[in-house]
Amino acid sequence: MKNIKDYNLDELQEELINLGEKKFRAEQIFKWLYVEKVKSFDDMTNLSLELREKLKQNYTMCNYNIIKKQESSDGTKKYLFDVLDGNAIETVLMQYHHGKTVCVSSQIGCKMGCKFCASTGVKFIRSLTAGEIVEQILAVEQDINDRISNIVFMGIGEPLDNYDNVIKAIKILNNQKGLSIGTRHISVSTSGIVPRIYDLANENIQCTLSISLHATTDEKRSSMMPINNRYNIQELMKACKDYIKITNKRISFEYALAKDNNDNLDDAKQLVKLLKGMLCHVNLIPINKIENGKFSKSTNENILKFRDFLNENGIVATIRRELGSDIDAACGQLRRKNLKE
Ligand code: SAH
């Protein structure tokens, strides 16, 4: 059956017309889904019983069940959702003073194989549909009975390897007749799929682009991120510069600091060289050690030195606050989970 949340408003109008209904019904349904946030077609009380029946026969609502929920001492919550086909995915809620952020997964598993990430080493199953991405936000909102203000595509999966569905999900989330989450409050993070960075630049949506850089030489980056063998640093940086030119938007570079690997002052110097003059910001992430992983966290001293060096040399850098590490919900700690696990 088709998932009613896989459609943006204009597509839902097409669907309704194909069902022999009037176009305006689509807007009513869209409001029930994303403004009233009902969980059943029966609750759509301004639709005739006949139409509600028709909808039930043709579409699912894709309501996720929470299989497991863990709560960190810092308020971070990690959800394991049943995606209704025997698979499960993890989604994280982070609470900041400026609002509530959901870290969504875009795929069940990941093909990128980054050596420091827990999503690596578990089999890739499939990409999520737009509706399955959107439902993560709705399910979290329902659980906490509050609104989500920010979304980051930093859970499991490579968002630009599921490009069409991610873009559609952003458009559904942003639709002013629905959840109306501003695109400026949505971030997409990529390991660096260069052609899709160009596509995103030309999409004319205002979301923030984050690039997982993590190293400044091809040798080191390739040893951490196999995608670098496909698109090297030079190609990636060219795409980033073009992206900035086209969109006039600042890029956020993520740099996970691993002890004795990429955290000394020479690395910082190289990073300054690479980013000098670019409209950008660096997000330093103390690397989270994963099971059997060979990378471990830099010392606090090195992390601060690295940040200060960047700032002193004209590159704005901040250290990402670590949230949820006590429940394995911090950066790179999410894994695809089977229902049986
Ligand atoms: N595939 C996308 C988004 C998922 S990961 C990407 O690669 O950007 C979100 C961020 O967490 C990325 O910057 C990723 O490199 C980083 N990350 C992964 N594992 C990590 C770990 N163990 N410690 C710190 N950051 C990690």
Residues whose N, C-alpha, C, O or C-beta is under 5 A from the ligand:
A	BS01	SAH	F116 C117 A118 F153 M154 G155 G157 E158 P159 S189 T190 S191 S212 E254 A256 I285 P286 I287 N288 C331 G332
